[in-house]
Amino acid sequence: MSELVCIVCPRGCTLQVEGKGGTLQVTGNGCKRGADFARSELTAPMRTLCTTVRTAFPDVPVLPVRLSAEIPKGQIFPVMEAINAVTVDQPVDIGGVILKNVLGLGVDLVAASGLLRPAGG
């Protein structure tokens, strides 16, 4: 049996997960989303990623960025290596794509701030 704390909503339900007959039985969840979270976390955990990238602008040496969707938990370190190789050298507005289709995972790295908003933007 595994025990998890659900992070889907602020309730923070304590979930117990047990494998029975090839399926995962979840108890302790206050809603269906908790059961779905537990099954996903134990079979194919996904994570979101927020970080910063270097820029070529002395007034704004780093820019907050995030991924456009979740990625497999096991890909966090390879994705961070790809992100660490990036230097933003063009003005970009919030939501602007910094790195498209990171490592072929189907997610983009996007600006999470308008600190480098293009002139007139």
Backbone as a printed PyTorch tensor [residue, N CA C, xyz], in Angstrom:
tensor([[[  0.8400,  -1.1750,   0.0000],
         [  0.0000,   0.0000,   0.0000],
         [  0.8880,   1.2410,   0.0000]],

        [[  0.4660,   2.2480,  -0.7760],
         [  1.1500,   3.5320,  -0.8190],
         [  0.2460,   4.5890,  -0.2240]],

        [[  0.8720,   5.6000,   0.3780],
         [  0.1050,   6.7150,   0.9270],
         [  0.6290,   7.9970,   0.3020]],

        [[ -0.2920,   8.8310,  -0.1800],
         [  0.0440,  10.0960,  -0.8280],
         [ -0.8150,  11.2110,  -0.2440]],

        [[ -0.3480,  12.4200,  -0.3570],
         [ -1.1750,  13.5790,  -0.0430],
         [ -1.5660,  14.2010,  -1.3770]],

        [[ -2.8570,  14.3310,  -1.5860],
         [ -3.3590,  14.8810,  -2.8430],
         [ -3.0420,  16.3750,  -2.9160]],

        [[ -2.5890,  16.8340,  -4.0850],
         [ -2.2500,  18.2390,  -4.2880],
         [ -3.1640,  18.9090,  -5.3160]],

        [[ -4.2440,  18.2380,  -5.6860],
         [ -5.1320,  18.7760,  -6.7130],
         [ -5.9110,  19.9890,  -6.2060]],

        [[ -6.3040,  19.9750,  -4.9490],
         [ -7.0410,  21.1110,  -4.3800],
         [ -6.5110,  21.3960,  -2.9770]],

        [[ -6.9650,  22.4580,  -2.3520],
         [ -6.4420,  22.8210,  -1.0240],
         [ -6.8040,  21.8550,   0.1150]],

        [[ -7.7070,  20.9220,  -0.0980],
         [ -8.1000,  20.0030,   0.9740],
         [ -6.9480,  19.1270,   1.4390]],

        [[ -6.0720,  18.7190,   0.5370],
         [ -4.9110,  17.9070,   0.9040],
         [ -5.2790,  16.5540,   1.4760]],

        [[ -6.1880,  15.8650,   0.8400],
         [ -6.6330,  14.5480,   1.3160],
         [ -5.4590,  13.5740,   1.3960]],

        [[ -5.4690,  12.7280,   2.4200],
         [ -4.4900,  11.6550,   2.5340],
         [ -5.0580,  10.4530,   1.7940]],

        [[ -4.3710,  10.0400,   0.7530],
         [ -4.8420,   8.9600,  -0.1120],
         [ -4.0880,   7.6720,   0.1870]],

        [[ -4.8230,   6.5690,   0.2360],
         [ -4.2110,   5.2540,   0.3380],
         [ -4.4730,   4.5440,  -0.9920]],

        [[ -3.4080,   3.9860,  -1.5450],
         [ -3.5130,   3.3270,  -2.8420],
         [ -3.0090,   1.9060,  -2.6980]],

        [[ -3.8420,   0.9850,  -3.1790],
         [ -3.4890,  -0.4320,  -3.1060],
         [ -3.7700,  -1.0820,  -4.4500]],

        [[ -2.8300,  -1.9050,  -4.9100],
         [ -3.0140,  -2.6290,  -6.1600],
         [ -3.8260,  -3.8770,  -5.9220]],

        [[ -4.9380,  -4.0010,  -6.6600],
         [ -5.8000,  -5.1870,  -6.5420],
         [ -6.2190,  -5.6350,  -7.9290]],

        [[ -5.9000,  -6.8630,  -8.2470],
         [ -6.3430,  -7.4250,  -9.5240],
         [ -5.9250,  -6.6150, -10.7420]],

        [[ -4.7390,  -6.0620, -10.7160],
         [ -4.2490,  -5.3040, -11.8650],
         [ -4.7410,  -3.8670, -11.9230]],

        [[ -5.5160,  -3.4220, -10.9350],
         [ -5.9680,  -2.0420, -10.8950],
         [ -5.5390,  -1.4060,  -9.5790]],

        [[ -5.5490,  -0.1040,  -9.5480],
         [ -5.2070,   0.6200,  -8.3310],
         [ -6.4910,   1.0840,  -7.6470]],

        [[ -6.6820,   0.6550,  -6.4030],
         [ -7.8350,   1.0650,  -5.6010],
         [ -7.3940,   2.2410,  -4.7320]],

        [[ -8.1170,   3.3590,  -4.8260],
         [ -7.7760,   4.5680,  -4.0860],
         [ -8.8660,   4.8370,  -3.0520]],

        [[ -8.4330,   5.0900,  -1.8160],
         [ -9.3580,   5.4870,  -0.7620],
         [ -8.8250,   6.7470,  -0.0890]],

        [[ -9.7060,   7.4390,   0.6040],
         [ -9.3150,   8.6490,   1.3180],
         [ -9.5060,   9.9130,   0.5090]],

        [[ -9.8530,   9.7700,  -0.7620],
         [-10.0360,  10.9430,  -1.6170],
         [-11.4170,  11.5540,  -1.3820]],

        [[-11.4510,  12.8970,  -1.3650],
         [-12.7130,  13.5990,  -1.1950],
         [-13.4410,  13.8280,  -2.5090]],

        [[-12.7750,  13.5660,  -3.6230],
         [-13.4030,  13.7490,  -4.9380],
         [-12.7340,  12.8300,  -5.9570]],

        [[-13.3350,  12.7340,  -7.1280],
         [-12.7990,  11.8870,  -8.2010],
         [-11.4090,  12.3610,  -8.6470]],

        [[-11.1770,  13.6700,  -8.6040],
         [ -9.8800,  14.1970,  -9.0290],
         [ -8.7440,  13.6460,  -8.1720]],

        [[ -9.0010,  13.4090,  -6.8960],
         [ -7.9870,  12.8450,  -6.0090],
         [ -7.6080,  11.4360,  -6.4280]],

        [[ -8.6220,  10.6390,  -6.7900],
         [ -8.3570,   9.2700,  -7.2490],
         [ -7.5590,   9.2960,  -8.5500]],

        [[ -7.9310,  10.1860,  -9.4570],
         [ -7.2050,  10.3080, -10.7260],
         [ -5.7560,  10.7320, -10.4830]],

        [[ -5.5570,  11.6870,  -9.5600],
         [ -4.2090,  12.1440,  -9.2120],
         [ -3.3630,  10.9820,  -8.7030]],

        [[ -3.9090,  10.1930,  -7.7890],
         [ -3.1490,   9.0850,  -7.1980],
         [ -2.7430,   8.0690,  -8.2620]],

        [[ -3.6680,   7.7170,  -9.1290],
         [ -3.3500,   6.7390, -10.1850],
         [ -2.2630,   7.2830, -11.1110]],

        [[ -2.3910,   8.5430, -11.4920],
         [ -1.3940,   9.1640, -12.3650],
         [ -0.0370,   9.2490, -11.6770]],

        [[ -0.0270,   9.6400, -10.4170],
         [  1.2260,   9.8080,  -9.6850],
         [  1.9820,   8.4900,  -9.5490]],

        [[  1.2660,   7.3900,  -9.4420],
         [  1.9260,   6.0920,  -9.2730],
         [  2.2320,   5.3830, -10.5840]],

        [[  1.5970,   5.8010, -11.6740],
         [  1.8490,   5.1230, -12.9460],
         [  2.6410,   5.9620, -13.9400]],

        [[  2.3770,   7.2620, -13.9930],
         [  3.0630,   8.1450, -14.9440],
         [  3.0910,   9.5600, -14.3730]],

        [[  3.9420,   9.8140, -13.3670],
         [  3.9510,  11.1310, -12.7300],
         [  4.3760,  12.2390, -13.6880]],

        [[  3.6450,  13.3460, -13.6100],
         [  3.9070,  14.5090, -14.4580],
         [  4.2070,  15.7000, -13.5640]],

        [[  4.9720,  16.6500, -14.0870],
         [  5.3160,  17.8480, -13.3410],
         [  5.2930,  19.0600, -14.2570]],

        [[  5.0190,  20.2010, -13.6490],
         [  5.1600,  21.4730, -14.3470],
         [  6.5120,  22.0510, -13.9420]],

        [[  6.9990,  23.0070, -14.6890],
         [  8.3240,  23.5410, -14.4070],
         [  8.3170,  25.0500, -14.6120]],

        [[  8.7350,  25.7630, -13.5920],
         [  8.9110,  27.2180, -13.6500],
         [ 10.3450,  27.5020, -13.2230]],

        [[ 11.0280,  28.3550, -13.9670],
         [ 12.4260,  28.6580, -13.6660],
         [ 12.7770,  30.0120, -14.2900]],

        [[ 14.0340,  30.2770, -14.5050],
         [ 14.4720,  31.4990, -15.1850],
         [ 15.4860,  31.1350, -16.2690]],

        [[ 15.6350,  32.0400, -17.2310],
         [ 16.6780,  31.9020, -18.2530],
         [ 17.5070,  33.1790, -18.2640]],

        [[ 18.7430,  33.0350, -18.6900],
         [ 19.6180,  34.1960, -18.8370],
         [ 19.1220,  35.0760, -19.9810]],

        [[ 19.4340,  36.3630, -19.8710],
         [ 19.1580,  37.2760, -20.9790],
         [ 20.4430,  38.0170, -21.3230]],

        [[ 20.4220,  38.6780, -22.4650],
         [ 21.5520,  39.5010, -22.8980],
         [ 21.3530,  40.9580, -22.4860]],

        [[ 20.3740,  41.2290, -21.6240],
         [ 20.0240,  42.5840, -21.2310],
         [ 20.4990,  42.8620, -19.8030]],

        [[ 21.4710,  43.7790, -19.6220],
         [ 22.0220,  44.0460, -18.2940],
         [ 20.9720,  44.4790, -17.2680]],

        [[ 19.9420,  45.2020, -17.7020],
         [ 18.9030,  45.6530, -16.7770],
         [ 17.9930,  44.5180, -16.3150]],

        [[ 17.9240,  43.4530, -17.1050],
         [ 17.0970,  42.2860, -16.7810],
         [ 17.9410,  41.0360, -17.0540]],

        [[ 18.8140,  40.6590, -16.1180],
         [ 19.7470,  39.5510, -16.3830],
         [ 19.0870,  38.1690, -16.4680]],

        [[ 17.9170,  38.0030, -15.8490],
         [ 17.1900,  36.7360, -15.9580],
         [ 15.7210,  37.0280, -16.2080]],

        [[ 15.0670,  36.1020, -16.8770],
         [ 13.6540,  36.2270, -17.2160],
         [ 12.9030,  35.0170, -16.6740]],

        [[ 11.8300,  35.2200, -15.9180],
         [ 11.0250,  34.0850, -15.4650],
         [ 10.3630,  33.3910, -16.6650]],

        [[ 10.3980,  32.0700, -16.6580],
         [  9.8050,  31.2690, -17.7250],
         [  9.0660,  30.0850, -17.1190]],

        [[  8.2240,  29.4560, -17.9280],
         [  7.5160,  28.2460, -17.5060],
         [  7.2740,  27.3790, -18.7310]],

        [[  6.9660,  26.1240, -18.4880],
         [  6.5980,  25.2400, -19.5900],
         [  5.1110,  25.4070, -19.8730]],

        [[  4.7160,  25.2120, -21.1150],
         [  3.3210,  25.3960, -21.5160],
         [  2.4210,  24.2550, -21.0510]],

        [[  2.9920,  23.1530, -20.6130],
         [  2.2170,  22.0090, -20.1240],
         [  3.1270,  21.1480, -19.2470]],

        [[  2.5370,  20.1680, -18.6040],
         [  3.3170,  19.2630, -17.7610],
         [  4.1880,  18.3390, -18.6070]],

        [[  5.2670,  17.8700, -17.9870],
         [  6.1700,  16.9160, -18.6290],
         [  6.3390,  15.7080, -17.7060]],

        [[  6.7920,  14.5790, -18.2380],
         [  7.0740,  13.4340, -17.3690],
         [  8.1230,  13.8050, -16.3260]],

        [[  7.9020,  13.3720, -15.1040],
         [  8.7940,  13.7030, -13.9900],
         [ 10.2520,  13.3520, -14.3060]],

        [[ 10.4950,  12.2540, -14.9790],
         [ 11.8470,  11.8120, -15.3120],
         [ 12.5570,  12.6990, -16.3180]],

        [[ 11.8400,  13.6330, -16.9350],
         [ 12.4440,  14.5220, -17.9330],
         [ 12.8480,  15.8790, -17.3660]],

        [[ 12.6230,  16.1120, -16.0720],
         [ 12.9240,  17.4250, -15.4910],
         [ 14.3860,  17.8150, -15.6830]],

        [[ 15.3230,  16.9450, -15.3390],
         [ 16.7400,  17.3190, -15.4340],
         [ 17.1980,  17.5050, -16.8770]],

        [[ 16.8220,  16.6330, -17.8280],
         [ 17.1910,  16.9150, -19.2230],
         [ 16.5800,  18.2200, -19.7460]],

        [[ 15.3440,  18.5180, -19.3610],
         [ 14.7170,  19.7680, -19.7890],
         [ 15.4590,  20.9540, -19.1850]],

        [[ 15.8450,  20.8610, -17.9210],
         [ 16.6030,  21.9490, -17.2960],
         [ 17.9440,  22.1650, -17.9890]],

        [[ 18.5900,  21.1040, -18.4400],
         [ 19.8430,  21.2670, -19.1860],
         [ 19.6060,  22.0620, -20.4640]],

        [[ 18.5170,  21.7530, -21.1720],
         [ 18.1900,  22.4840, -22.3960],
         [ 17.8700,  23.9460, -22.0820]],

        [[ 17.1480,  24.1840, -21.0000],
         [ 16.7970,  25.5530, -20.6070],
         [ 18.0460,  26.3320, -20.2120]],

        [[ 18.9530,  25.7030, -19.4940],
         [ 20.1720,  26.3800, -19.0440],
         [ 21.0720,  26.8030, -20.1980]],

        [[ 20.8900,  26.2060, -21.3670],
         [ 21.6940,  26.5590, -22.5360],
         [ 21.1230,  27.7800, -23.2730]],

        [[ 19.9580,  28.2660, -22.8400],
         [ 19.2690,  29.3600, -23.5370],
         [ 19.6870,  30.7150, -22.9840]],

        [[ 19.9080,  31.6770, -23.8820],
         [ 20.0710,  33.0820, -23.5230],
         [ 19.1140,  33.8820, -24.4040]],

        [[ 18.2060,  34.6110, -23.7790],
         [ 17.2410,  35.4310, -24.5170],
         [ 17.9450,  36.7110, -24.9620]],

        [[ 17.9420,  36.9660, -26.2910],
         [ 18.6120,  38.1540, -26.8060],
         [ 17.6730,  39.0580, -27.6030]],

        [[ 16.3810,  38.7450, -27.5750],
         [ 15.3610,  39.5500, -28.2490],
         [ 14.2810,  39.9220, -27.2380]],

        [[ 13.6950,  41.1150, -27.3430],
         [ 12.5730,  41.4410, -26.4710],
         [ 11.4310,  40.4430, -26.6800]],

        [[ 10.7670,  40.0810, -25.5930],
         [  9.6650,  39.1290, -25.6610],
         [  8.6140,  39.5290, -24.6340]],

        [[  7.3620,  39.3940, -24.9920],
         [  6.2650,  39.7150, -24.0920],
         [  5.8680,  38.4790, -23.3030]],

        [[  5.0980,  38.6590, -22.2780],
         [  4.6040,  37.5340, -21.4900],
         [  3.8750,  36.5510, -22.4060]],

        [[  4.1620,  35.2830, -22.2490],
         [  3.5710,  34.2510, -23.0970],
         [  4.3440,  33.9760, -24.3740]],

        [[  5.3450,  34.8020, -24.6790],
         [  6.1410,  34.6040, -25.8840],
         [  6.9760,  33.3310, -25.7800]],

        [[  7.0620,  32.6050, -26.8730],
         [  7.7960,  31.3380, -26.8920],
         [  9.2990,  31.6110, -26.9080]],

        [[  9.9830,  31.0320, -25.9390],
         [ 11.4380,  31.1520, -25.8270],
         [ 12.1060,  29.9570, -26.4970]],

        [[ 11.5560,  28.7730, -26.2830],
         [ 12.1070,  27.5390, -26.8410],
         [ 10.9350,  26.6420, -27.2290]],

        [[ 10.8150,  26.3520, -28.5160],
         [  9.6790,  25.5720, -29.0300],
         [  9.9410,  24.0740, -28.9090]],

        [[  8.9210,  23.3290, -28.5460],
         [  8.9410,  21.8650, -28.4980],
         [ 10.1980,  21.3310, -27.7920]],

        [[ 10.3440,  21.7140, -26.5360],
         [ 11.5250,  21.3600, -25.7480],
         [ 11.7420,  19.8420, -25.7560]],

        [[ 12.9070,  19.4220, -26.2170],
         [ 13.3230,  18.0120, -26.2890],
         [ 12.2940,  17.1140, -26.9690]],

        [[ 11.4980,  17.6840, -27.8560],
         [ 10.5000,  16.9010, -28.5790],
         [  9.3500,  16.4230, -27.7020]],

        [[  9.1500,  17.0620, -26.5580],
         [  8.1000,  16.6370, -25.6210],
         [  6.7430,  17.2720, -25.9180]],

        [[  6.6880,  18.1360, -26.9370],
         [  5.4200,  18.7620, -27.2910],
         [  5.0340,  19.9220, -26.3910]],

        [[  5.9860,  20.4500, -25.6310],
         [  5.7280,  21.6120, -24.7820],
         [  6.7110,  22.7130, -25.1420]],

        [[  6.2720,  23.9470, -24.9690],
         [  7.1200,  25.0990, -25.2560],
         [  7.5620,  25.7490, -23.9550]],

        [[  8.7170,  26.3960, -23.9850],
         [  9.1710,  27.2260, -22.8870],
         [  8.7030,  28.6360, -23.2080]],

        [[  7.9140,  29.2320, -22.3070],
         [  7.3370,  30.5470, -22.5720],
         [  7.7060,  31.5350, -21.4740]],

        [[  7.7350,  32.8150, -21.8410],
         [  8.0350,  33.8880, -20.8900],
         [  6.8760,  33.9890, -19.8890]],

        [[  7.2200,  34.0710, -18.6290],
         [  6.2100,  34.1970, -17.5810],
         [  6.1480,  35.6240, -17.0530]],

        [[  6.7940,  36.5450, -17.7570],
         [  6.8350,  37.9430, -17.3290],
         [  6.9610,  38.8310, -18.5560]],

        [[  6.4720,  40.0410, -18.4200],
         [  6.5990,  41.0160, -19.4850],
         [  7.7850,  41.9440, -19.3040]],

        [[  8.7760,  41.5150, -18.4880],
         [  9.9410,  42.3610, -18.2200],
         [ 10.6820,  42.7580, -19.4880]],

        [[ 10.6430,  41.9270, -20.5040],
         [ 11.3280,  42.2380, -21.7730],
         [ 10.3250,  42.5820, -22.8680]],

        [[  9.2290,  43.1730, -22.4800],
         [  8.1710,  43.5300, -23.4340],
         [  8.7760,  44.3300, -24.5870]],

        [[  8.4280,  43.9640, -25.8320],
         [  8.9400,  44.7210, -26.9770],
         [  8.5130,  46.1870, -26.9060]],

        [[  9.3230,  47.0660, -27.4670],
         [  9.0010,  48.4910, -27.4880],
         [  7.6390,  48.6910, -28.1400]],

        [[  6.8180,  49.5230, -27.5090],
         [  5.4880,  49.7950, -28.0500],
         [  4.4840,  48.7230, -27.7050]],

        [[  4.8950,  47.6510, -26.9320],
         [  4.0070,  46.5360, -26.6260],
         [  3.2640,  46.6300, -25.3630]]])
